[in-house]
Amino acid sequence: MRGVISLGAFRWIRTWASVCVSMYVWVATAPLMHAQTPSSISAQTGSLALLWPIKTREHIDLWLHGFALLQDDSSSAIPLFRRGYRDELTVLKNSTNVLTQLDLNVERLQDGLHKSRMLASAQFLPFYFSSLDEMRAAIQQFVAGDGSPKEAPSRAESAAFEALRRYFQTPADRAWLALFSSGLWDEESKFYHSYWVHQQRSRGKVIDSVQAMWQHTMLPRLQRFLNSTQQHGADIMLCLPLDGEGRTLSGAGVERAVVGVTFPASPSDAAEAMYAIVHEIVGRMAHSAIRDNVTAAQVRSGDADRLESPVTVRAGLMLLQKKLPELADGYASYYIQATGRTPDAHPQAQMEALFPLPDAMRASLAHQMDVIENGV
């Protein structure tokens, strides 16, 4: 389906879902890598890993899978889902003669998404829940009570209802949720659960490789940036339907921030998850650069939306150029490939040409990087 939600609009929704914090706060505990013993550095790295664990969750993948089957964003520079995901999974389902209620109601669900921009932001809903059973029970109760808070007697249920009401505000939205969720439960029982379990087994070593690279290579060298931007921990979810465009949710309604990123296909591709994580953690900085350098007219015309993709991608490259320059070429190549193009011999220069920035945006990002690096 075309025109459901633009990439720029999606990023603004993501910013709305997250807490916007100051980019200029320096945390005194950040400078750690000087005059330390190897044992203290190792212990510190292990502590950081506990604050930023690598996880997978079936209910998150299932929910994103449902949206991926409904949305066609192939025209976006960086698709919201892994390029070709919908076609690949449809072929796989057809090969096993599986037909679910989600398949039967695709057109009605796509029509609902087209009519309500807020429904597209419901992609973040599973981040509020810890399991499929918890999410299913909350949705079923919410639908049965038509979203009434009186139907949520416990504190936990009340919090779940509040999250659901953020995305499904009208009777029409809740009717869409009822249709989508019932189709999703059918999809899970007939196809997706077995598919997901198989993928987890076949990619077990990938999780180990991602965890090792994140803990031993990335975290120690990104700690100052994370602390300075008030990002003190998150559950990092490897998600099968995602690629270069991740999902991040933090703030009210969630106990811990959640960052959804791509799930690499093999251990040798573990760096792809690192690139996607970097892309997500610079999101606030990119938003700040845009917010401070656009006019009200640019916001109304949609020009501000269109800046979100190039500014965020370039911010990630700038961070790696400063902190992990050995990964900068790989990052550039990854996001060039995400656009459907082939990287050349100079991927960083190629990416800068593909994602050009206004001078004001580039200067704003550079200034923020200097503030973070120098603590002033």
C-alpha positions in Angstrom: 0.0 0.0 0.0 1.4 3.4 -1.0 1.1 6.6 0.9 0.4 5.0 4.3 3.1 7.0 6.1 6.2 8.7 4.8 9.6 8.0 6.3 9.9 11.6 7.5 6.5 11.5 9.2 7.3 8.1 10.8 10.4 9.6 12.3 8.5 12.5 13.7 6.1 10.0 15.3 9.0 8.2 16.8 10.3 11.4 18.2 6.9 12.0 19.7 7.0 8.6 21.3 10.4 9.2 22.8 11.4 11.6 25.5 13.2 14.7 24.0 16.1 15.5 26.3 18.9 18.1 26.3 21.9 17.2 24.2 24.3 19.2 26.3 24.3 17.5 29.7 27.7 16.1 30.7 27.6 13.3 33.3 30.6 13.4 35.6 31.1 9.6 35.5 31.8 9.6 31.7 35.6 9.9 31.4 36.6 6.4 32.4 39.1 5.1 29.9 42.3 6.7 31.3 44.5 5.3 34.2 42.4 2.2 34.7 43.5 -1.3 35.2 42.5 -4.0 32.7 40.3 -5.6 35.5 38.5 -2.4 36.2 37.8 -1.8 32.5 36.5 -5.4 32.1 34.2 -5.0 35.1 33.0 -1.7 33.8 32.3 -3.1 30.4 30.3 -6.0 31.9 28.3 -3.5 34.0 27.5 -1.6 30.8 26.4 -4.7 29.0 23.8 -5.3 31.8 22.4 -1.9 31.1 22.3 -2.5 27.3 21.5 -6.2 26.9 20.9 -7.8 23.5 17.5 -9.7 23.4 14.9 -11.1 21.0 11.1 -11.3 21.6 8.6 -13.1 19.6 5.7 -10.7 20.3 7.7 -7.7 19.0 8.7 -9.5 15.8 5.1 -10.8 15.3 3.6 -7.3 15.6 6.2 -5.7 13.3 5.7 -8.7 10.9 2.0 -7.8 10.7 2.7 -4.2 9.8 5.3 -5.2 7.3 2.7 -7.3 5.5 0.4 -4.4 5.3 2.7 -1.5 4.3 4.5 -0.9 1.1 7.2 1.7 1.6 9.5 0.6 -1.1 9.7 4.2 -2.4 11.4 5.3 0.9 15.1 6.0 0.7 15.5 3.7 3.7 12.5 1.3 4.0 10.7 1.0 7.3 11.2 -2.8 7.0 13.8 -5.1 5.5 13.7 -4.6 1.8 11.8 -7.5 0.2 10.6 -8.9 3.6 6.9 -8.9 2.6 7.5 -10.8 -0.6 9.9 -13.2 1.0 7.5 -14.2 3.8 4.5 -14.3 1.4 6.3 -16.8 -0.8 7.3 -18.8 2.2 3.7 -18.9 3.5 2.4 -19.9 0.1 4.9 -22.7 -0.2 3.3 -24.3 2.9 -0.3 -23.5 1.8 -0.9 -21.3 4.8 -3.8 -18.8 4.6 -4.6 -16.7 7.7 -7.2 -14.2 8.8 -4.6 -11.5 8.3 -4.2 -12.5 4.7 -8.0 -12.4 4.2 -8.4 -8.9 5.7 -5.3 -7.2 4.1 -7.3 -4.8 2.0 -9.5 -3.7 4.9 -6.5 -3.2 7.2 -4.6 -1.3 4.6 -7.5 1.0 4.1 -7.7 1.7 7.8 -4.0 2.5 7.9 -4.4 4.9 5.0 -7.2 6.7 6.8 -5.6 7.1 10.2 -2.0 8.3 10.4 -1.9 7.5 14.1 -2.4 3.8 13.5 1.0 3.6 11.8 2.6 4.7 15.0 1.1 1.7 16.8 4.2 -0.2 15.5 5.7 0.8 18.9 3.0 -0.9 20.9 4.7 -4.3 21.6 7.6 -2.4 23.3 5.2 -1.8 26.2 4.8 -5.5 26.9 7.2 -8.3 28.0 5.6 -11.2 26.3 3.0 -12.3 23.7 0.6 -13.6 26.4 0.7 -10.3 28.2 0.2 -8.2 25.1 -2.6 -10.5 23.8 -4.5 -10.4 27.1 -4.3 -6.6 27.3 -5.5 -6.1 23.7 -8.4 -8.6 24.1 -9.6 -6.9 27.3 -9.1 -3.4 25.8 -11.1 -4.4 22.7 -13.9 -6.0 24.7 -14.3 -2.9 26.9 -14.0 -0.5 23.9 -11.0 1.1 25.6 -12.8 2.1 28.8 -10.4 2.5 31.8 -13.1 1.0 34.0 -12.2 -2.3 32.4 -8.7 -2.2 33.8 -9.0 -2.9 37.5 -5.3 -3.4 38.3 -2.5 -0.9 38.1 -0.6 -3.0 35.5 -3.7 -3.3 33.3 -4.4 0.4 33.7 -0.9 1.2 32.4 -1.4 -1.2 29.4 -4.8 0.4 28.6 -3.1 3.8 28.7 -0.5 2.7 26.1 -3.3 1.2 23.9 -5.3 4.4 24.1 -2.4 6.4 22.9 -2.6 4.7 19.5 -6.2 3.6 19.3 -8.1 6.7 20.3 -11.4 6.4 18.3 -14.0 3.6 17.9 -12.8 3.2 14.3 -9.2 2.8 15.5 -10.3 0.2 18.1 -12.3 -1.7 15.4 -9.1 -1.8 13.3 -7.2 -3.1 16.3 -9.7 -5.9 16.8 -9.5 -6.9 13.2 -5.7 -6.7 13.1 -5.0 -8.4 16.3 -7.4 -11.3 15.6 -5.7 -11.8 12.3 -2.3 -11.6 14.0 -3.2 -14.3 16.5 -4.3 -16.6 13.6 -1.0 -15.8 11.8 1.0 -16.7 14.9 -0.7 -20.0 15.5 -0.7 -21.2 11.8 2.7 -19.9 10.7 4.7 -17.3 12.5 5.5 -19.1 15.8 7.1 -22.1 14.0 8.9 -19.7 11.6 10.2 -17.5 14.5 11.4 -20.5 16.6 13.3 -21.9 13.5 14.9 -18.5 12.9 16.0 -18.2 16.6 17.6 -21.7 16.4 19.4 -21.0 13.1 20.6 -17.6 14.3 21.8 -18.6 17.8 25.4 -17.9 17.0 24.4 -14.5 15.5 23.1 -13.4 18.9 26.4 -14.4 20.5 28.4 -12.5 17.8 26.3 -9.4 18.2 26.5 -9.5 22.0 30.3 -9.8 21.9 30.8 -7.0 19.4 28.4 -4.7 21.2 29.9 -5.4 24.7 33.6 -5.5 23.8 33.9 -3.1 20.9 31.1 -0.6 20.8 30.0 0.1 24.4 33.4 1.1 25.9 34.0 3.6 23.1 30.4 5.0 22.9 29.9 5.4 26.7 30.7 9.1 26.7 28.3 9.8 23.9 25.5 7.7 25.6 26.0 9.3 29.0 26.2 12.8 27.5 23.0 12.3 25.6 21.2 10.9 28.7 20.9 7.4 27.3 21.8 5.3 30.3 20.5 1.9 29.2 18.0 0.1 27.0 16.9 -3.3 25.9 18.2 -3.8 22.4 15.9 -6.1 20.5 17.1 -7.9 17.4 14.0 -7.9 15.1 13.6 -10.1 12.0 11.5 -7.7 10.0 13.8 -4.7 10.4 16.8 -3.4 8.6 18.4 0.0 8.6 15.4 1.8 10.0 15.0 0.8 13.7 12.4 1.6 16.3 13.1 3.4 19.6 10.7 4.0 22.5 11.5 5.6 25.8 9.9 7.8 28.5 6.5 7.6 30.1 4.8 4.3 30.0 7.9 2.1 29.7 10.1 1.0 32.6 13.2 0.9 30.3 13.9 2.3 26.8 13.6 -0.3 24.0 15.6 -0.1 20.8 14.6 -2.4 17.9 17.2 -3.1 15.3 18.0 -5.5 12.5 18.7 -9.2 13.2 21.7 -10.1 11.0 21.5 -13.3 9.0 24.9 -14.7 10.0 27.6 -14.2 12.6 29.8 -12.5 10.0 27.1 -9.8 9.5 27.0 -8.9 13.2 28.3 -5.4 12.4 25.0 -4.7 10.7 23.3 -4.6 14.1 26.0 -2.2 15.3 25.3 0.2 12.5 21.5 0.1 13.2 22.1 0.7 16.9 24.3 3.7 16.1 21.6 5.0 13.7 19.1 4.9 16.6 21.2 6.4 19.4 21.9 9.5 17.3 18.2 10.1 16.7 17.8 12.7 19.4 20.8 14.6 18.2 19.5 14.6 14.6 16.1 15.8 15.8 17.7 18.6 17.7 19.7 19.7 14.7 16.6 19.8 12.6 14.4 21.5 15.2 16.9 24.3 15.7 17.4 25.0 12.0 14.0 24.8 10.3 11.3 27.4 10.0 7.6 27.0 10.6 7.0 27.1 6.9 9.4 24.2 6.4 7.5 22.2 9.0 4.2 22.9 7.2 5.5 22.1 3.8 7.0 18.8 4.9 10.6 19.8 4.2 11.4 19.2 7.9 10.1 15.7 7.6 12.3 15.0 4.5 15.4 16.1 6.4 15.0 13.4 9.1 16.5 10.6 7.0 19.6 12.3 5.7 20.4 14.1 9.0 20.0 10.9 11.1 22.1 8.7 8.7 24.8 11.3 8.5 24.8 11.8 12.3 25.5 8.1 12.7 28.4 8.4 10.3 29.9 11.4 12.1 29.7 9.5 15.4 31.6 6.5 14.0 34.1 8.8 12.3 35.0 10.2 15.7 34.6 7.1 17.9 35.1 4.0 15.8 36.5 5.1 12.5 37.3 1.5 11.5 33.5 1.0 11.2 32.7 4.1 9.2 33.1 2.5 5.8 31.0 -0.4 6.8 28.3 1.8 8.1 28.3 3.9 4.9 28.1 0.8 2.8 25.3 -0.7 4.9 23.1 2.4 4.4 23.9 2.7 0.8 22.7 -0.8 0.3 19.6 0.0 2.3 18.7 2.5 -0.4 19.0 -0.3 -3.0 22.3 1.0 -4.4 25.7 -0.7 -4.6 28.6 0.9 -2.6 31.6 2.1 -4.6 35.3 2.2 -3.6 34.7 5.3 -1.4 31.4 4.6 0.5 31.7 7.5 3.0 31.9 10.1 0.2 29.2 8.2 -1.7 26.9 8.3 1.3 27.4 12.0 1.8 26.4 12.5 -1.8 23.3 10.3 -1.4 22.3 12.0 1.9 23.2 15.7 1.4 22.8 18.1 4.3 22.2 21.8 4.5 25.2 23.6 5.9 23.3 24.6 9.0 22.4 21.0 9.8 26.0 19.8 9.3 27.3 22.5 11.5 24.8 21.8 14.2 25.7 18.1 14.2 29.4 19.0 14.3 28.9 21.4 17.2 26.9 18.8 19.2 29.7 16.2 18.6 32.2 18.7 19.9 30.2 19.4 23.0 29.8 15.7 23.8 33.5 15.0 23.0 34.9 17.9 25.1 32.3 18.1 27.8 31.8 21.9 27.4 
